[in-house]
Amino acid sequence: MIEPTVEELTKGELNRYELVVGVAKCARMVTDEYVTCRNEAERMIANRETDKTLAALIPGEYRDQKAVKIAIARLSEGRYQLHRKG
C-alpha cells in the first residue's frame, strides 16, 4: 500500500494528473539539489579541502531515498505545495 494516499495528498483539490505533474516537478528539483551537493562534494575532495568520503558529504535524505519518494514526503509534510494555474 502506498502512503500517503492520493486523496490525502490532493485534499480533494487536484486530480491525479495534476498530482503526478506536481510530484514530477518536485522530484526534478530534488534531483537538481542532489547534483549540486554532489558537485560541491567532489570539488571539495578534488581540492583536498576535506578528508571525508563522498557519501559522508552528501546529506542522507538524497543518498538513502529516491527523488520521487522525497518529493511525495515533502508534499505530504507541506514543504512543497501544488497550485492550479489559472
Steps between C-alpha positions, in 0.01 A plus 500: 500500500625846413508758775382771499202436276415708194199643685719607793747672267244679285253582780229478234629814327706343219453207268752217461654647186574829677646306792730298272622812321561681829686207656713465186595870514589472869701183432694689233578771756620231742723352231645843425571551872676162512712585195602831657597328827693230316689751283596702806613186683707385202659845477591494868656154467692597185637814670587300812284725715366202692597146586138378505362258245259604229217317675571683826478840330160441337199535733332170589164608359647495149714189547242273655180568305381541146410850377131417454471368853665815638263713288194317634627539856556874449151538357350304789691707758397827337855596401385501135157612385308449180290779353273504199582739219240744391 
